Amino acid sequence: MSKQIAIDGPAGAGKSTIARRVAKNLGFIYVDTGAMYRAMALFMKKEGIGADETEKIVEKCKAADITIKHENGEQMVFLNGENVNGLIRTQEVGNMASAISVIGYVREKLVELQQKLAETTDVVMDGRDIGTVVLPNAECKVYLTASSKVRADRRFKELTEKGMECDIDVIEKEIIERDYRDMHRDISPLKQADDAVLVDSSDMTIDEVVDKIITLYKG
């Protein structure tokens, strides 16, 4: 039977970076579920559909083929055959992904794919509802968080290093709004699974968080 590590938490907590490192250390496959939602969001934006056009999103969602492949140990996200790794990391796409993730049909379509991946290989999966919905039987569950100020600061540095102009106060405001939206949605809200361990990375280095999770898994 495949082994599963589930990492949940709010936007900007460092889930992807940490999950990727944990997977590499253990020889597992890293599955970035957020990237799948971002790919769906990118598809809607390409189709000119707004976040509030639920009926159109549900209809168009059927035409989105989102797959994950691994090449040289790196995850590649494909949208209808196109590698979209370089297109899905903008703030705009992230906000759209958060908005469409509340739609039941979108979640059903992507959760099914995520569960299929986890059935056949050892995975580290991160997202908003991995421990509660996608992999409820994962042997190791972590709820990774950090203060909104720390998360905004990390995002600000990430964007400015890419040469993008941004306002740290606006970033923090958007993070707080996104937290509220993710935690209060009707379907699969962001919350800590009953059997998940809380890890606050506000004052921890990446290496410290990775070591903590690996220790929890090997427990």
C-alpha positions as CSV (number, residue, x, y, z in Angstrom):
1,M,0.0,0.0,0.0
2,S,1.3,3.5,-0.8
3,K,2.5,5.8,1.9
4,Q,0.9,9.3,2.3
5,I,1.9,12.5,4.0
6,A,-0.7,15.3,4.0
7,I,0.2,18.9,4.6
8,D,-2.5,21.5,4.9
9,G,-2.5,25.2,5.7
10,P,-3.3,28.7,4.6
11,A,-1.9,30.6,1.6
12,G,1.8,31.6,1.9
13,A,2.6,29.2,4.8
14,G,5.4,27.6,2.7
15,K,3.5,24.3,2.1
16,S,4.8,23.8,-1.5
17,T,8.5,24.5,-0.6
18,I,8.3,22.2,2.5
19,A,6.4,19.4,0.9
20,R,8.8,19.3,-2.1
21,R,11.8,19.1,0.3
22,V,10.1,16.4,2.4
23,A,9.3,14.3,-0.6
24,K,12.8,14.6,-2.0
25,N,14.3,13.5,1.3
26,L,12.0,10.5,1.6
27,G,12.0,9.5,-2.0
28,F,8.3,10.2,-2.4
29,I,6.5,12.0,-5.2
30,Y,5.4,15.5,-4.4
31,V,1.9,16.4,-5.5
32,D,1.1,20.2,-5.5
33,T,-2.7,20.2,-5.5
34,G,-2.8,24.0,-5.4
35,A,-1.1,23.9,-8.8
36,M,-3.9,21.9,-10.2
37,Y,-6.5,24.5,-9.0
38,R,-4.2,27.2,-10.4
39,A,-4.2,25.4,-13.7
40,M,-8.0,25.3,-13.7
41,A,-8.0,29.0,-12.8
42,L,-5.7,29.8,-15.7
43,F,-8.0,27.9,-18.0
44,M,-10.9,30.0,-16.9
45,K,-8.9,33.2,-17.4
46,K,-7.9,32.1,-20.9
47,E,-11.5,31.5,-21.7
48,G,-12.4,35.0,-20.4
49,I,-14.6,33.7,-17.6
50,G,-14.9,35.7,-14.3
51,A,-14.7,34.2,-10.8
52,D,-18.4,35.0,-10.2
53,E,-19.7,33.2,-13.3
54,T,-20.3,29.8,-11.6
55,E,-22.5,28.2,-14.3
56,K,-19.9,29.0,-17.0
57,I,-17.1,27.7,-14.8
58,V,-18.9,24.4,-14.2
59,E,-19.6,24.0,-17.9
60,K,-16.1,24.9,-19.0
61,C,-14.5,22.8,-16.3
62,K,-15.5,19.7,-18.2
63,A,-13.2,20.7,-21.1
64,A,-10.1,21.1,-18.8
65,D,-7.7,18.2,-18.9
66,I,-5.3,18.8,-16.0
67,T,-2.5,16.2,-15.5
68,I,0.7,16.0,-13.5
69,K,3.8,14.4,-14.7
70,H,7.3,14.1,-13.2
71,E,10.4,14.7,-15.2
72,N,13.8,14.5,-13.5
73,G,12.1,14.5,-10.2
74,E,10.2,17.8,-10.9
75,Q,6.5,18.1,-11.1
76,M,5.1,19.4,-14.4
77,V,1.5,20.6,-14.6
78,F,-0.2,20.2,-18.0
79,L,-3.4,22.0,-19.0
80,N,-4.9,20.5,-22.2
81,G,-1.4,19.2,-23.2
82,E,0.5,22.5,-22.5
83,N,3.1,22.7,-19.7
84,V,1.8,25.7,-17.6
85,N,4.3,25.6,-14.8
86,G,5.6,29.1,-15.7
87,L,2.1,30.6,-16.0
88,I,0.3,29.6,-12.8
89,R,2.2,31.4,-10.0
90,T,0.9,34.9,-10.4
91,Q,-1.1,36.5,-7.6
92,E,-4.0,37.0,-10.0
93,V,-4.2,33.3,-10.9
94,G,-3.9,32.5,-7.2
95,N,-6.9,34.6,-6.2
96,M,-8.9,33.1,-9.1
97,A,-8.0,29.6,-7.9
98,S,-9.2,30.4,-4.4
99,A,-12.5,31.7,-5.8
100,I,-13.2,28.7,-8.0
101,S,-12.1,26.2,-5.4
102,V,-15.4,26.8,-3.6
103,I,-17.3,25.3,-6.5
104,G,-18.3,21.7,-5.8
105,Y,-17.9,20.3,-9.3
106,V,-14.4,21.8,-9.7
107,R,-13.3,20.2,-6.4
108,E,-14.9,16.8,-7.3
109,K,-13.0,16.7,-10.6
110,L,-9.6,17.5,-9.1
111,V,-10.0,15.5,-5.9
112,E,-10.6,12.4,-8.0
113,L,-7.4,12.9,-9.8
114,Q,-5.5,13.6,-6.6
115,Q,-6.7,10.4,-5.0
116,K,-5.8,8.3,-8.1
117,L,-2.2,9.6,-7.9
118,A,-2.0,8.7,-4.2
119,E,-3.3,5.2,-4.8
120,T,-0.3,4.1,-6.9
121,T,2.7,5.9,-5.4
122,D,4.2,7.2,-2.2
123,V,3.2,10.9,-2.0
124,V,3.6,14.1,-0.1
125,M,0.5,16.2,-0.9
126,D,-0.2,19.7,0.2
127,G,-3.3,21.9,-0.1
128,R,-6.3,23.1,2.0
129,D,-8.2,19.8,2.6
130,I,-5.8,17.0,2.1
131,G,-5.9,15.6,5.6
132,T,-9.7,16.1,5.9
133,V,-11.0,15.2,2.5
134,V,-8.5,14.0,-0.1
135,L,-6.3,11.7,2.0
136,P,-8.3,11.1,5.2
137,N,-6.3,7.9,6.0
138,A,-2.8,9.5,5.5
139,E,-0.4,8.1,8.2
140,C,1.1,11.6,8.7
141,K,-0.9,14.8,8.7
142,V,0.5,18.3,9.3
143,Y,-1.2,21.7,9.6
144,L,1.4,24.2,8.6
145,T,0.8,27.8,9.3
146,A,2.5,31.2,10.0
147,S,1.3,34.7,10.9
148,S,-0.2,36.8,8.1
149,K,2.6,39.3,8.5
150,V,5.3,36.6,8.0
151,R,3.4,35.1,5.0
152,A,3.0,38.5,3.4
153,D,6.7,39.2,3.9
154,R,7.7,35.9,2.2
155,R,5.4,36.6,-0.7
156,F,6.7,40.2,-1.1
157,K,10.3,38.9,-1.2
158,E,9.4,36.2,-3.7
159,L,7.7,38.6,-6.1
160,T,10.3,41.4,-5.8
161,E,13.0,38.9,-6.5
162,K,11.2,38.2,-9.8
163,G,11.3,41.9,-10.6
164,M,7.6,42.4,-9.9
165,E,6.4,45.6,-8.3
166,C,4.1,45.0,-5.3
167,D,2.8,46.5,-2.0
168,I,3.3,44.4,1.1
169,D,0.2,45.9,2.8
170,V,-1.9,44.9,-0.2
171,I,-0.4,41.4,-0.1
172,E,-1.2,41.0,3.6
173,K,-4.8,42.2,3.1
174,E,-5.3,39.8,0.2
175,I,-3.8,36.9,2.4
176,I,-6.2,37.7,5.3
177,E,-9.2,37.9,2.9
178,R,-8.1,34.6,1.2
179,D,-7.8,32.9,4.7
180,Y,-11.3,34.0,5.5
181,R,-12.7,32.7,2.2
182,D,-10.9,29.4,2.5
183,M,-11.9,28.8,6.0
184,H,-15.6,29.8,5.5
185,R,-16.4,28.1,2.3
186,D,-19.3,25.5,2.4
187,I,-17.3,22.7,0.6
188,S,-14.2,21.4,2.2
189,P,-13.2,24.5,4.3
190,L,-9.6,24.9,5.3
191,K,-9.3,23.5,8.8
192,Q,-6.9,21.4,10.9
193,A,-7.7,17.7,10.8
194,D,-8.4,16.2,14.2
195,D,-5.3,14.0,13.9
196,A,-3.0,16.6,12.3
197,V,0.0,18.1,14.1
198,L,0.1,21.9,14.2
199,V,3.4,23.4,13.0
200,D,3.8,27.2,13.1
201,S,6.7,28.1,10.9
202,S,6.7,31.9,11.7
203,D,10.0,31.6,13.6
204,M,11.4,28.4,12.0
205,T,13.8,28.0,9.0
206,I,12.8,25.8,6.1
207,D,15.3,23.1,7.2
208,E,13.8,23.1,10.7
209,V,10.3,22.6,9.4
210,V,11.4,19.8,7.0
211,D,13.2,18.0,9.8
212,K,10.2,18.4,12.1
213,I,7.8,16.8,9.5
214,I,10.2,14.0,8.7
215,T,10.6,13.2,12.5
216,L,6.8,13.2,12.8
217,Y,6.4,10.8,9.9
218,K,9.1,8.4,11.1
219,G,7.7,8.9,14.7
